[in-house]
């Protein structure tokens, strides 16, 4: 029966051809951002012995990839204030914060960028995303980052009842604990929308200070990666809490450049509760 013999081999051949076609077309599926990051990381992975070549082949302003010093400041302290946008420190410490994730693709990519620089950041996660991607939260904790509460649904808190606020905060608190075993110590109000009554109640009920920011690159408006990086670098001063969002690809693309330029300027990255603990006179 010739037909029954040829059909399977034809199927095999066409499957092989399909697999080859997919393999060949995969690189074309990558976004330009991925290609920029990968090119840069490859360049810098082999760069130290050949720095001049490294500089000339970097795709944007060339800065050596820095290595953030490990800072042994205590974690988990929340200070005495209801709210912080910056902390008065004697050394050039800053805290990088990323809101609204985790994102299943962009956040792991960002974690890779942070890891190669020994930078510890703080992630203000949305509860529904935290519940959907608990493995990314576990990776954050395993790699020394801090996780804060950004409500369940990115809610505009001033419009909610006391019960509504409690539900929004409680859901995310539980999702973070369930995923990592580490309770969050700080929160960030979505849109920065809060008031003194809310801040007081959130501190009383959850122990969280409300964490605002001193540097806002407006990256959610997608002005372009280079603009995001420039805004972060030019606005950062010591003690600053820096805002960015790990749900936008151009923000992730901006990070190697922004972080390396800040490291080159001597800034040392710590988490939010470390920054609070490093405040002059300890927790302020
Ligand atoms: Ni947000």
Boltz pocket constraint, residues with backbone or C-beta under 6 A from the ligand:
constraints:
  - pocket:
      binder: B
      contacts: [[A, 99], [A, 100], [A, 150], [A, 154], [A, 189], [A, 190], [A, 191]]
      max_distance: 6.0
